């Protein structure tokens, strides 16, 4: 698991602005 995937699990809204 890389840093990007790790951060995605912590705050996916940062990567998916469409997430409510």
C-alpha positions as CSV (number, residue, x, y, z in Angstrom):
1,X,0.0,0.0,0.0
2,X,1.5,3.3,-1.0
3,X,0.9,6.8,0.6
4,X,-1.8,7.7,-1.8
5,X,-3.8,4.6,-1.0
6,X,-3.2,5.2,2.7
7,X,-4.5,8.7,2.5
8,X,-7.4,7.6,0.4
9,X,-8.5,5.4,3.3
10,X,-8.1,8.2,5.8
11,X,-10.0,10.8,3.8
12,X,-11.4,9.6,0.5
13,X,-13.3,12.9,0.0
14,X,-9.9,14.5,-0.6
15,X,-9.5,12.3,-3.7
16,X,-13.2,12.0,-4.5
17,X,-14.7,15.6,-4.3
18,X,-18.1,14.1,-5.3
19,X,-18.3,12.2,-2.1
20,X,-20.8,13.8,0.3
